[in-house]
């Protein structure tokens, strides 16, 4: 079994274990969801299961689905409208 397959299974498995079974003292439900998603993303990032650019897009999918962070707040971390304006001008 290759390390990529191991990481492919380990990421979602760790997500499920944290999401359903981890009870952190003083950690809100949203915080637990963010921890679970971040562990999945981190495992896939380290094991390079998918290209890193694709793995970096997982928060856009996971955070709103878990109702942990709104879609607008999540995508705001990926860039500002002026960055894309300048990028378009440079291209």
N, CA, C and O atoms as a CHARMM CRD file, in Angstrom:
* protein
*
  364
    1    1 UNK  N      0.86000  -1.18400   0.00000 PROA 1      0.00000
    2    1 UNK  CA     0.00000   0.00000   0.00000 PROA 1      0.00000
    3    1 UNK  C      0.89800   1.23600   0.00000 PROA 1      0.00000
    4    1 UNK  O      1.79700   1.35800   0.83200 PROA 1      0.00000
    5    2 UNK  N      0.65400   2.12700  -0.91400 PROA 2      0.00000
    6    2 UNK  CA     1.49200   3.31600  -1.01800 PROA 2      0.00000
    7    2 UNK  C      1.11000   4.33500   0.05700 PROA 2      0.00000
    8    2 UNK  O      0.03000   4.26900   0.64400 PROA 2      0.00000
    9    3 UNK  N      2.01100   5.26600   0.29600 PROA 3      0.00000
   10    3 UNK  CA     1.74900   6.27400   1.32200 PROA 3      0.00000
   11    3 UNK  C      0.60800   7.20000   0.92000 PROA 3      0.00000
   12    3 UNK  O     -0.07200   7.74600   1.78900 PROA 3      0.00000
   13    4 UNK  N      0.38300   7.39100  -0.38600 PROA 4      0.00000
   14    4 UNK  CA    -0.73200   8.24900  -0.81900 PROA 4      0.00000
   15    4 UNK  C     -2.07600   7.59000  -0.50700 PROA 4      0.00000
   16    4 UNK  O     -3.01500   8.26500  -0.08400 PROA 4      0.00000
   17    5 UNK  N     -2.17000   6.30100  -0.71100 PROA 5      0.00000
   18    5 UNK  CA    -3.41300   5.59300  -0.37200 PROA 5      0.00000
   19    5 UNK  C     -3.64700   5.61200   1.13300 PROA 5      0.00000
   20    5 UNK  O     -4.77700   5.76800   1.59700 PROA 5      0.00000
   21    6 UNK  N     -2.56300   5.45200   1.88900 PROA 6      0.00000
   22    6 UNK  CA    -2.66800   5.51200   3.34800 PROA 6      0.00000
   23    6 UNK  C     -3.19200   6.87600   3.78200 PROA 6      0.00000
   24    6 UNK  O     -4.08600   6.95200   4.62400 PROA 6      0.00000
   25    7 UNK  N     -2.64800   7.95100   3.22000 PROA 7      0.00000
   26    7 UNK  CA    -3.10200   9.30100   3.53700 PROA 7      0.00000
   27    7 UNK  C     -4.51900   9.55400   3.06600 PROA 7      0.00000
   28    7 UNK  O     -5.27700  10.27000   3.72100 PROA 7      0.00000
   29    8 UNK  N     -4.88500   8.96400   1.91800 PROA 8      0.00000
   30    8 UNK  CA    -6.22900   9.12900   1.38100 PROA 8      0.00000
   31    8 UNK  C     -7.27600   8.57200   2.33200 PROA 8      0.00000
   32    8 UNK  O     -8.36400   9.13400   2.45700 PROA 8      0.00000
   33    9 UNK  N     -6.95700   7.47600   2.99900 PROA 9      0.00000
   34    9 UNK  CA    -7.87300   6.85800   3.95600 PROA 9      0.00000
   35    9 UNK  C     -7.77000   7.52300   5.32700 PROA 9      0.00000
   36    9 UNK  O     -8.78000   7.72900   6.00000 PROA 9      0.00000
   37   10 UNK  N     -6.54600   7.85900   5.73900 PROA 10     0.00000
   38   10 UNK  CA    -6.32000   8.40900   7.06600 PROA 10     0.00000
   39   10 UNK  C     -6.98300   9.77900   7.25300 PROA 10     0.00000
   40   10 UNK  O     -7.51800  10.05700   8.32600 PROA 10     0.00000
   41   11 UNK  N     -6.95600  10.62600   6.24100 PROA 11     0.00000
   42   11 UNK  CA    -7.54200  11.96100   6.36000 PROA 11     0.00000
   43   11 UNK  C     -9.02100  11.94400   6.73000 PROA 11     0.00000
   44   11 UNK  O     -9.39600  12.48500   7.77000 PROA 11     0.00000
   45   12 UNK  N     -9.86900  11.33700   5.90400 PROA 12     0.00000
   46   12 UNK  CA   -11.29600  11.27200   6.25600 PROA 12     0.00000
   47   12 UNK  C    -11.58600  10.47600   7.52700 PROA 12     0.00000
   48   12 UNK  O    -12.52100  10.79600   8.26000 PROA 12     0.00000
   49   13 UNK  N    -10.78200   9.43400   7.79200 PROA 13     0.00000
   50   13 UNK  CA   -10.97600   8.65100   9.00900 PROA 13     0.00000
   51   13 UNK  C    -10.71300   9.50000  10.24900 PROA 13     0.00000
   52   13 UNK  O    -11.48200   9.45100  11.20900 PROA 13     0.00000
   53   14 UNK  N     -9.64900  10.26300  10.23400 PROA 14     0.00000
   54   14 UNK  CA    -9.34400  11.14700  11.35200 PROA 14     0.00000
   55   14 UNK  C    -10.42300  12.22400  11.49900 PROA 14     0.00000
   56   14 UNK  O    -10.79700  12.58800  12.61400 PROA 14     0.00000
   57   15 UNK  N    -10.91900  12.73100  10.36300 PROA 15     0.00000
   58   15 UNK  CA   -12.01800  13.70400  10.38600 PROA 15     0.00000
   59   15 UNK  C    -13.23600  13.12000  11.10700 PROA 15     0.00000
   60   15 UNK  O    -13.81100  13.76900  11.98100 PROA 15     0.00000
   61   16 UNK  N    -13.62100  11.92000  10.74700 PROA 16     0.00000
   62   16 UNK  CA   -14.79700  11.28000  11.35100 PROA 16     0.00000
   63   16 UNK  C    -14.58500  11.04500  12.84100 PROA 16     0.00000
   64   16 UNK  O    -15.48200  11.29400  13.64700 PROA 16     0.00000
   65   17 UNK  N    -13.40500  10.56700  13.20500 PROA 17     0.00000
   66   17 UNK  CA   -13.13100  10.30600  14.61900 PROA 17     0.00000
   67   17 UNK  C    -13.19200  11.58500  15.44600 PROA 17     0.00000
   68   17 UNK  O    -13.77200  11.59300  16.53200 PROA 17     0.00000
   69   18 UNK  N    -12.60500  12.65800  14.94700 PROA 18     0.00000
   70   18 UNK  CA   -12.62900  13.92400  15.68700 PROA 18     0.00000
   71   18 UNK  C    -14.03700  14.50700  15.71000 PROA 18     0.00000
   72   18 UNK  O    -14.50700  14.96700  16.75000 PROA 18     0.00000
   73   19 UNK  N    -14.70000  14.48700  14.57600 PROA 19     0.00000
   74   19 UNK  CA   -16.02600  15.11300  14.46800 PROA 19     0.00000
   75   19 UNK  C    -17.05400  14.44900  15.38600 PROA 19     0.00000
   76   19 UNK  O    -17.86600  15.13600  16.00600 PROA 19     0.00000
   77   20 UNK  N    -17.02400  13.12900  15.47400 PROA 20     0.00000
   78   20 UNK  CA   -18.05800  12.43100  16.23500 PROA 20     0.00000
   79   20 UNK  C    -17.65300  12.03500  17.65000 PROA 20     0.00000
   80   20 UNK  O    -18.52100  11.89600  18.51200 PROA 20     0.00000
   81   21 UNK  N    -16.36300  11.85000  17.91400 PROA 21     0.00000
   82   21 UNK  CA   -15.96300  11.28000  19.19200 PROA 21     0.00000
   83   21 UNK  C    -15.10400  12.18800  20.06600 PROA 21     0.00000
   84   21 UNK  O    -14.95100  11.90300  21.25400 PROA 21     0.00000
   85   22 UNK  N    -14.54100  13.26100  19.53300 PROA 22     0.00000
   86   22 UNK  CA   -13.66400  14.12300  20.31300 PROA 22     0.00000
   87   22 UNK  C    -14.50200  15.14400  21.07700 PROA 22     0.00000
   88   22 UNK  O    -15.32100  15.85200  20.49200 PROA 22     0.00000
   89   23 UNK  N    -14.28900  15.21100  22.37400 PROA 23     0.00000
   90   23 UNK  CA   -14.99200  16.18100  23.22100 PROA 23     0.00000
   91   23 UNK  C    -13.93900  17.03400  23.92400 PROA 23     0.00000
   92   23 UNK  O    -13.53500  16.72500  25.04500 PROA 23     0.00000
   93   24 UNK  N    -13.50200  18.09100  23.28000 PROA 24     0.00000
   94   24 UNK  CA   -12.48600  18.95500  23.86300 PROA 24     0.00000
   95   24 UNK  C    -13.09200  19.88300  24.89900 PROA 24     0.00000
   96   24 UNK  O    -14.11200  20.52400  24.64600 PROA 24     0.00000
   97   25 UNK  N    -12.47100  19.95600  26.05200 PROA 25     0.00000
   98   25 UNK  CA   -12.97200  20.82400  27.11500 PROA 25     0.00000
   99   25 UNK  C    -12.77800  22.27800  26.70500 PROA 25     0.00000
  100   25 UNK  O    -11.66800  22.69300  26.36900 PROA 25     0.00000
  101   26 UNK  N    -13.84600  23.03800  26.73300 PROA 26     0.00000
  102   26 UNK  CA   -13.79200  24.44700  26.37500 PROA 26     0.00000
  103   26 UNK  C    -13.79500  24.70200  24.88200 PROA 26     0.00000
  104   26 UNK  O    -13.62100  25.84400  24.45700 PROA 26     0.00000
  105   27 UNK  N    -13.98700  23.66800  24.07400 PROA 27     0.00000
  106   27 UNK  CA   -13.99400  23.80700  22.61800 PROA 27     0.00000
  107   27 UNK  C    -15.43600  23.76600  22.12400 PROA 27     0.00000
  108   27 UNK  O    -16.18100  22.83300  22.42300 PROA 27     0.00000
  109   28 UNK  N    -15.81200  24.77900  21.37200 PROA 28     0.00000
  110   28 UNK  CA   -17.18300  24.82800  20.85700 PROA 28     0.00000
  111   28 UNK  C    -17.37300  23.77800  19.76500 PROA 28     0.00000
  112   28 UNK  O    -16.41500  23.16400  19.29400 PROA 28     0.00000
  113   29 UNK  N    -18.61600  23.59200  19.37900 PROA 29     0.00000
  114   29 UNK  CA   -18.92000  22.64100  18.31300 PROA 29     0.00000
  115   29 UNK  C    -18.28800  23.07600  16.99700 PROA 29     0.00000
  116   29 UNK  O    -17.76900  22.24800  16.24800 PROA 29     0.00000
  117   30 UNK  N    -18.33400  24.38400  16.71700 PROA 30     0.00000
  118   30 UNK  CA   -17.71000  24.90600  15.49900 PROA 30     0.00000
  119   30 UNK  C    -16.19600  24.71000  15.54100 PROA 30     0.00000
  120   30 UNK  O    -15.57400  24.39300  14.52800 PROA 30     0.00000
  121   31 UNK  N    -15.61700  24.90000  16.71000 PROA 31     0.00000
  122   31 UNK  CA   -14.18600  24.69100  16.86900 PROA 31     0.00000
  123   31 UNK  C    -13.78500  23.25100  16.62500 PROA 31     0.00000
  124   31 UNK  O    -12.75600  22.97500  16.00700 PROA 31     0.00000
  125   32 UNK  N    -14.60500  22.33500  17.11500 PROA 32     0.00000
  126   32 UNK  CA   -14.34800  20.91000  16.88200 PROA 32     0.00000
  127   32 UNK  C    -14.44900  20.58400  15.39700 PROA 32     0.00000
  128   32 UNK  O    -13.65100  19.80300  14.87700 PROA 32     0.00000
  129   33 UNK  N    -15.43000  21.17900  14.70800 PROA 33     0.00000
  130   33 UNK  CA   -15.57700  20.94700  13.27400 PROA 33     0.00000
  131   33 UNK  C    -14.38300  21.48900  12.49600 PROA 33     0.00000
  132   33 UNK  O    -13.90800  20.85500  11.55500 PROA 33     0.00000
  133   34 UNK  N    -13.90300  22.65900  12.89100 PROA 34     0.00000
  134   34 UNK  CA   -12.73000  23.22900  12.23400 PROA 34     0.00000
  135   34 UNK  C    -11.50500  22.35800  12.48100 PROA 34     0.00000
  136   34 UNK  O    -10.70600  22.14400  11.57000 PROA 34     0.00000
  137   35 UNK  N    -11.34900  21.85500  13.70000 PROA 35     0.00000
  138   35 UNK  CA   -10.24000  20.95500  14.02500 PROA 35     0.00000
  139   35 UNK  C    -10.30500  19.68600  13.18400 PROA 35     0.00000
  140   35 UNK  O     -9.28200  19.23000  12.67300 PROA 35     0.00000
  141   36 UNK  N    -11.48700  19.11600  13.03600 PROA 36     0.00000
  142   36 UNK  CA   -11.64800  17.89300  12.24700 PROA 36     0.00000
  143   36 UNK  C    -11.30100  18.14800  10.78500 PROA 36     0.00000
  144   36 UNK  O    -10.57700  17.36400  10.17100 PROA 36     0.00000
  145   37 UNK  N    -11.81300  19.24100  10.22600 PROA 37     0.00000
  146   37 UNK  CA   -11.53600  19.55800   8.82500 PROA 37     0.00000
  147   37 UNK  C    -10.06000  19.87800   8.61600 PROA 37     0.00000
  148   37 UNK  O     -9.47300  19.46500   7.61600 PROA 37     0.00000
  149   38 UNK  N     -9.45900  20.60400   9.54300 PROA 38     0.00000
  150   38 UNK  CA    -8.04900  20.96300   9.42300 PROA 38     0.00000
  151   38 UNK  C     -7.15800  19.72800   9.51400 PROA 38     0.00000
  152   38 UNK  O     -6.13000  19.65800   8.84100 PROA 38     0.00000
  153   39 UNK  N     -7.53800  18.76300  10.33000 PROA 39     0.00000
  154   39 UNK  CA    -6.74600  17.53300  10.40300 PROA 39     0.00000
  155   39 UNK  C     -6.81300  16.76400   9.08600 PROA 39     0.00000
  156   39 UNK  O     -5.80500  16.22500   8.62900 PROA 39     0.00000
  157   40 UNK  N     -7.98400  16.71200   8.48100 PROA 40     0.00000
  158   40 UNK  CA    -8.13800  16.06400   7.17200 PROA 40     0.00000
  159   40 UNK  C     -7.28300  16.77500   6.14100 PROA 40     0.00000
  160   40 UNK  O     -6.54200  16.13000   5.39900 PROA 40     0.00000
  161   41 UNK  N     -7.37500  18.08300   6.08600 PROA 41     0.00000
  162   41 UNK  CA    -6.61200  18.86700   5.11800 PROA 41     0.00000
  163   41 UNK  C     -5.11300  18.70400   5.35700 PROA 41     0.00000
  164   41 UNK  O     -4.34000  18.56600   4.40800 PROA 41     0.00000
  165   42 UNK  N     -4.70700  18.72100   6.62300 PROA 42     0.00000
  166   42 UNK  CA    -3.29400  18.57100   6.94700 PROA 42     0.00000
  167   42 UNK  C     -2.73100  17.22300   6.53200 PROA 42     0.00000
  168   42 UNK  O     -1.62300  17.14300   6.00200 PROA 42     0.00000
  169   43 UNK  N     -3.49800  16.16100   6.77300 PROA 43     0.00000
  170   43 UNK  CA    -3.05200  14.81800   6.38300 PROA 43     0.00000
  171   43 UNK  C     -2.90500  14.73900   4.86900 PROA 43     0.00000
  172   43 UNK  O     -1.90100  14.22900   4.37300 PROA 43     0.00000
  173   44 UNK  N     -3.88600  15.23200   4.13400 PROA 44     0.00000
  174   44 UNK  CA    -3.79700  15.19800   2.67600 PROA 44     0.00000
  175   44 UNK  C     -2.66900  16.07900   2.16600 PROA 44     0.00000
  176   44 UNK  O     -2.05700  15.77400   1.14300 PROA 44     0.00000
  177   45 UNK  N     -2.39200  17.15800   2.86300 PROA 45     0.00000
  178   45 UNK  CA    -1.32000  18.06100   2.45800 PROA 45     0.00000
  179   45 UNK  C      0.03700  17.37900   2.64600 PROA 45     0.00000
  180   45 UNK  O      0.88600  17.42000   1.75500 PROA 45     0.00000
  181   46 UNK  N      0.23500  16.75800   3.79900 PROA 46     0.00000
  182   46 UNK  CA     1.51600  16.11500   4.10200 PROA 46     0.00000
  183   46 UNK  C      1.77000  14.91300   3.19500 PROA 46     0.00000
  184   46 UNK  O      2.88100  14.73000   2.69700 PROA 46     0.00000
  185   47 UNK  N      0.74900  14.10400   2.98700 PROA 47     0.00000
  186   47 UNK  CA     0.90200  12.91300   2.16600 PROA 47     0.00000
  187   47 UNK  C      0.74500  13.19500   0.66800 PROA 47     0.00000
  188   47 UNK  O      0.93600  12.29900  -0.15500 PROA 47     0.00000
  189   48 UNK  N      0.40700  14.41100   0.32000 PROA 48     0.00000
  190   48 UNK  CA     0.22400  14.83400  -1.07500 PROA 48     0.00000
  191   48 UNK  C     -0.69100  13.87500  -1.83100 PROA 48     0.00000
  192   48 UNK  O     -0.37100  13.40600  -2.92300 PROA 48     0.00000
  193   49 UNK  N     -1.83500  13.60100  -1.21700 PROA 49     0.00000
  194   49 UNK  CA    -2.82200  12.70500  -1.81700 PROA 49     0.00000
  195   49 UNK  C     -3.33400  13.30300  -3.12900 PROA 49     0.00000
  196   49 UNK  O     -3.41000  12.61500  -4.14700 PROA 49     0.00000
  197   50 UNK  N     -3.67300  14.55600  -3.09300 PROA 50     0.00000
  198   50 UNK  CA    -4.06000  15.32600  -4.26800 PROA 50     0.00000
  199   50 UNK  C     -3.04000  16.44500  -4.42200 PROA 50     0.00000
  200   50 UNK  O     -2.28100  16.71400  -3.49100 PROA 50     0.00000
  201   51 UNK  N     -3.00800  17.09900  -5.57000 PROA 51     0.00000
  202   51 UNK  CA    -2.12800  18.26200  -5.66600 PROA 51     0.00000
  203   51 UNK  C     -2.46400  19.26900  -4.55700 PROA 51     0.00000
  204   51 UNK  O     -3.62700  19.43100  -4.18700 PROA 51     0.00000
  205   52 UNK  N     -1.45300  19.92900  -4.04500 PROA 52     0.00000
  206   52 UNK  CA    -1.63900  20.82200  -2.90400 PROA 52     0.00000
  207   52 UNK  C     -2.64600  21.92700  -3.21300 PROA 52     0.00000
  208   52 UNK  O     -3.39700  22.34300  -2.33000 PROA 52     0.00000
  209   53 UNK  N     -2.67000  22.40200  -4.45400 PROA 53     0.00000
  210   53 UNK  CA    -3.63700  23.43900  -4.82300 PROA 53     0.00000
  211   53 UNK  C     -5.07000  22.93700  -4.69500 PROA 53     0.00000
  212   53 UNK  O     -5.96200  23.69700  -4.31800 PROA 53     0.00000
  213   54 UNK  N     -5.29300  21.67900  -5.00300 PROA 54     0.00000
  214   54 UNK  CA    -6.63600  21.10100  -4.86600 PROA 54     0.00000
  215   54 UNK  C     -6.96600  20.89100  -3.38900 PROA 54     0.00000
  216   54 UNK  O     -8.08400  21.16600  -2.95300 PROA 54     0.00000
  217   55 UNK  N     -6.00500  20.41000  -2.63400 PROA 55     0.00000
  218   55 UNK  CA    -6.20700  20.20700  -1.20200 PROA 55     0.00000
  219   55 UNK  C     -6.51400  21.52800  -0.50500 PROA 55     0.00000
  220   55 UNK  O     -7.30500  21.56100   0.43800 PROA 55     0.00000
  221   56 UNK  N     -5.90500  22.60000  -0.95100 PROA 56     0.00000
  222   56 UNK  CA    -6.12600  23.91400  -0.34000 PROA 56     0.00000
  223   56 UNK  C     -7.54700  24.42200  -0.56000 PROA 56     0.00000
  224   56 UNK  O     -7.97200  25.35600   0.12000 PROA 56     0.00000
  225   57 UNK  N     -8.27800  23.84000  -1.47700 PROA 57     0.00000
  226   57 UNK  CA    -9.66000  24.24900  -1.72100 PROA 57     0.00000
  227   57 UNK  C    -10.66500  23.49600  -0.84100 PROA 57     0.00000
  228   57 UNK  O    -11.85000  23.83200  -0.84000 PROA 57     0.00000
  229   58 UNK  N    -10.22000  22.50500  -0.10800 PROA 58     0.00000
  230   58 UNK  CA   -11.13600  21.74500   0.76600 PROA 58     0.00000
  231   58 UNK  C    -11.85500  22.60200   1.80600 PROA 58     0.00000
  232   58 UNK  O    -13.02200  22.32800   2.08500 PROA 58     0.00000
  233   59 UNK  N    -11.22500  23.62600   2.39700 PROA 59     0.00000
  234   59 UNK  CA   -11.98800  24.44300   3.35400 PROA 59     0.00000
  235   59 UNK  C    -13.20700  25.11600   2.74000 PROA 59     0.00000
  236   59 UNK  O    -14.21500  25.31100   3.41900 PROA 59     0.00000
  237   60 UNK  N    -13.12400  25.47400   1.45700 PROA 60     0.00000
  238   60 UNK  CA   -14.27700  26.09900   0.79000 PROA 60     0.00000
  239   60 UNK  C    -15.45100  25.13600   0.76500 PROA 60     0.00000
  240   60 UNK  O    -16.60500  25.56200   0.80700 PROA 60     0.00000
  241   61 UNK  N    -15.17300  23.86100   0.69700 PROA 61     0.00000
  242   61 UNK  CA   -16.22300  22.85000   0.69000 PROA 61     0.00000
  243   61 UNK  C    -16.63400  22.44100   2.10800 PROA 61     0.00000
  244   61 UNK  O    -17.82300  22.36300   2.41700 PROA 61     0.00000
  245   62 UNK  N    -15.65500  22.18400   2.95400 PROA 62     0.00000
  246   62 UNK  CA   -15.95400  21.60100   4.27600 PROA 62     0.00000
  247   62 UNK  C    -16.51100  22.59500   5.28600 PROA 62     0.00000
  248   62 UNK  O    -17.47600  22.27500   5.98000 PROA 62     0.00000
  249   63 UNK  N    -15.93700  23.78200   5.39200 PROA 63     0.00000
  250   63 UNK  CA   -16.36200  24.71800   6.43300 PROA 63     0.00000
  251   63 UNK  C    -17.83400  25.10200   6.31100 PROA 63     0.00000
  252   63 UNK  O    -18.54500  25.05800   7.31500 PROA 63     0.00000
  253   64 UNK  N    -18.33000  25.48000   5.12000 PROA 64     0.00000
  254   64 UNK  CA   -19.77100  25.78600   5.03700 PROA 64     0.00000
  255   64 UNK  C    -20.66700  24.56100   5.22300 PROA 64     0.00000
  256   64 UNK  O    -21.75500  24.67500   5.78800 PROA 64     0.00000
  257   65 UNK  N    -20.22200  23.38400   4.75400 PROA 65     0.00000
  258   65 UNK  CA   -21.04000  22.17900   4.93400 PROA 65     0.00000
  259   65 UNK  C    -21.20000  21.81100   6.40300 PROA 65     0.00000
  260   65 UNK  O    -22.22600  21.25800   6.79800 PROA 65     0.00000
  261   66 UNK  N    -20.19800  22.11100   7.20400 PROA 66     0.00000
  262   66 UNK  CA   -20.25700  21.82300   8.63200 PROA 66     0.00000
  263   66 UNK  C    -20.90700  22.95200   9.42600 PROA 66     0.00000
  264   66 UNK  O    -21.05100  22.84700  10.64400 PROA 66     0.00000
  265   67 UNK  N    -21.29300  24.01200   8.76000 PROA 67     0.00000
  266   67 UNK  CA   -21.83900  25.22300   9.38900 PROA 67     0.00000
  267   67 UNK  C    -20.88100  25.80000  10.42700 PROA 67     0.00000
  268   67 UNK  O    -21.31200  26.34800  11.44200 PROA 67     0.00000
  269   68 UNK  N    -19.59500  25.67600  10.17000 PROA 68     0.00000
  270   68 UNK  CA   -18.58400  26.20000  11.08600 PROA 68     0.00000
  271   68 UNK  C    -18.22700  27.63500  10.72700 PROA 68     0.00000
  272   68 UNK  O    -18.11100  28.48600  11.60900 PROA 68     0.00000
  273   69 UNK  N    -18.05300  27.90700   9.44400 PROA 69     0.00000
  274   69 UNK  CA   -17.71400  29.23800   8.95400 PROA 69     0.00000
  275   69 UNK  C    -18.53300  29.47400   7.68700 PROA 69     0.00000
  276   69 UNK  O    -18.68300  28.57300   6.86300 PROA 69     0.00000
  277   70 UNK  N    -19.05600  30.67400   7.53800 PROA 70     0.00000
  278   70 UNK  CA   -19.85000  30.99600   6.35600 PROA 70     0.00000
  279   70 UNK  C    -18.97400  30.97900   5.10100 PROA 70     0.00000
  280   70 UNK  O    -17.76500  31.20100   5.17400 PROA 70     0.00000
  281   71 UNK  N    -19.59000  30.71700   3.96800 PROA 71     0.00000
  282   71 UNK  CA   -18.86400  30.63500   2.70700 PROA 71     0.00000
  283   71 UNK  C    -18.13800  31.94800   2.39800 PROA 71     0.00000
  284   71 UNK  O    -16.98900  31.93100   1.95800 PROA 71     0.00000
  285   72 UNK  N    -18.79500  33.06400   2.62200 PROA 72     0.00000
  286   72 UNK  CA   -18.17400  34.36200   2.34900 PROA 72     0.00000
  287   72 UNK  C    -16.95800  34.61600   3.22500 PROA 72     0.00000
  288   72 UNK  O    -15.95900  35.16800   2.76400 PROA 72     0.00000
  289   73 UNK  N    -17.04000  34.21700   4.47600 PROA 73     0.00000
  290   73 UNK  CA   -15.88900  34.38500   5.37700 PROA 73     0.00000
  291   73 UNK  C    -14.74700  33.44900   5.00500 PROA 73     0.00000
  292   73 UNK  O    -13.57700  33.81100   5.12800 PROA 73     0.00000
  293   74 UNK  N    -15.08500  32.25100   4.55200 PROA 74     0.00000
  294   74 UNK  CA   -14.05000  31.30000   4.15300 PROA 74     0.00000
  295   74 UNK  C    -13.33700  31.76400   2.89600 PROA 74     0.00000
  296   74 UNK  O    -12.10700  31.75800   2.83900 PROA 74     0.00000
  297   75 UNK  N    -14.09300  32.16300   1.89800 PROA 75     0.00000
  298   75 UNK  CA   -13.46700  32.56200   0.63800 PROA 75     0.00000
  299   75 UNK  C    -12.76400  33.90800   0.74100 PROA 75     0.00000
  300   75 UNK  O    -11.90100  34.20700  -0.08500 PROA 75     0.00000
  301   76 UNK  N    -13.10400  34.72200   1.72200 PROA 76     0.00000
  302   76 UNK  CA   -12.40600  35.99900   1.89900 PROA 76     0.00000
  303   76 UNK  C    -10.93900  35.78100   2.23500 PROA 76     0.00000
  304   76 UNK  O    -10.10800  36.65200   1.97800 PROA 76     0.00000
  305   77 UNK  N    -10.61500  34.63200   2.80500 PROA 77     0.00000
  306   77 UNK  CA    -9.23000  34.32700   3.14000 PROA 77     0.00000
  307   77 UNK  C     -8.40100  33.96700   1.91000 PROA 77     0.00000
  308   77 UNK  O     -7.17300  33.92500   1.98700 PROA 77     0.00000
  309   78 UNK  N     -9.04300  33.71300   0.79900 PROA 78     0.00000
  310   78 UNK  CA    -8.32600  33.30700  -0.40900 PROA 78     0.00000
  311   78 UNK  C     -7.90800  34.48700  -1.28200 PROA 78     0.00000
  312   78 UNK  O     -7.13100  34.30800  -2.22000 PROA 78     0.00000
  313   79 UNK  N     -8.38900  35.64500  -1.00500 PROA 79     0.00000
  314   79 UNK  CA    -7.98100  36.79100  -1.79500 PROA 79     0.00000
  315   79 UNK  C     -8.96900  37.92700  -1.66100 PROA 79     0.00000
  316   79 UNK  O    -10.12100  37.73400  -1.27200 PROA 79     0.00000
  317   80 UNK  N     -8.50900  39.07600  -1.98100 PROA 80     0.00000
  318   80 UNK  CA    -9.32700  40.28100  -1.93200 PROA 80     0.00000
  319   80 UNK  C     -9.66500  40.68800  -3.35300 PROA 80     0.00000
  320   80 UNK  O     -8.92100  40.36900  -4.28000 PROA 80     0.00000
  321   81 UNK  N    -10.77000  41.38400  -3.53800 PROA 81     0.00000
  322   81 UNK  CA   -11.19800  41.74900  -4.88800 PROA 81     0.00000
  323   81 UNK  C    -10.14900  42.60400  -5.59900 PROA 81     0.00000
  324   81 UNK  O    -10.03900  42.53600  -6.82300 PROA 81     0.00000
  325   82 UNK  N     -9.38600  43.39900  -4.87100 PROA 82     0.00000
  326   82 UNK  CA    -8.36000  44.22500  -5.50800 PROA 82     0.00000
  327   82 UNK  C     -7.16300  43.39700  -5.97600 PROA 82     0.00000
  328   82 UNK  O     -6.49500  43.75200  -6.94700 PROA 82     0.00000
  329   83 UNK  N     -6.89900  42.30200  -5.28500 PROA 83     0.00000
  330   83 UNK  CA    -5.82600  41.41400  -5.73600 PROA 83     0.00000
  331   83 UNK  C     -6.17200  40.86700  -7.11000 PROA 83     0.00000
  332   83 UNK  O     -5.32500  40.83000  -8.00300 PROA 83     0.00000
  333   84 UNK  N     -7.40100  40.44800  -7.27500 PROA 84     0.00000
  334   84 UNK  CA    -7.81200  39.90600  -8.56300 PROA 84     0.00000
  335   84 UNK  C     -7.89500  40.99500  -9.62800 PROA 84     0.00000
  336   84 UNK  O     -7.64300  40.72900 -10.80300 PROA 84     0.00000
  337   85 UNK  N     -8.23900  42.19300  -9.24100 PROA 85     0.00000
  338   85 UNK  CA    -8.25200  43.32000 -10.16700 PROA 85     0.00000
  339   85 UNK  C     -6.85500  43.56600 -10.71900 PROA 85     0.00000
  340   85 UNK  O     -6.67100  43.68500 -11.93000 PROA 85     0.00000
  341   86 UNK  N     -5.86500  43.64300  -9.82200 PROA 86     0.00000
  342   86 UNK  CA    -4.48600  43.86400 -10.24800 PROA 86     0.00000
  343   86 UNK  C     -3.95800  42.68400 -11.04700 PROA 86     0.00000
  344   86 UNK  O     -3.25100  42.86700 -12.03800 PROA 86     0.00000
  345   87 UNK  N     -4.29800  41.48400 -10.62300 PROA 87     0.00000
  346   87 UNK  CA    -3.85900  40.29000 -11.34600 PROA 87     0.00000
  347   87 UNK  C     -4.39800  40.30000 -12.76900 PROA 87     0.00000
  348   87 UNK  O     -3.67000  39.99800 -13.71400 PROA 87     0.00000
  349   88 UNK  N     -5.65600  40.64100 -12.92200 PROA 88     0.00000
  350   88 UNK  CA    -6.24200  40.74300 -14.26100 PROA 88     0.00000
  351   88 UNK  C     -5.56500  41.80700 -15.08900 PROA 88     0.00000
  352   88 UNK  O     -5.36300  41.61900 -16.28900 PROA 88     0.00000
  353   89 UNK  N     -5.20700  42.93200 -14.47200 PROA 89     0.00000
  354   89 UNK  CA    -4.51400  43.98900 -15.18900 PROA 89     0.00000
  355   89 UNK  C     -3.12000  43.58200 -15.63000 PROA 89     0.00000
  356   89 UNK  O     -2.67500  43.93400 -16.72200 PROA 89     0.00000
  357   90 UNK  N     -2.43500  42.83800 -14.77300 PROA 90     0.00000
  358   90 UNK  CA    -1.07900  42.39600 -15.11300 PROA 90     0.00000
  359   90 UNK  C     -1.09100  41.34800 -16.23000 PROA 90     0.00000
  360   90 UNK  O     -0.19500  41.30800 -17.07300 PROA 90     0.00000
  361   91 UNK  N     -2.10600  40.51800 -16.21500 PROA 91     0.00000
  362   91 UNK  CA    -2.18100  39.47000 -17.24500 PROA 91     0.00000
  363   91 UNK  C     -2.50900  40.10200 -18.57800 PROA 91     0.00000
  364   91 UNK  O     -2.61900  39.40100 -19.58400 PROA 91     0.00000
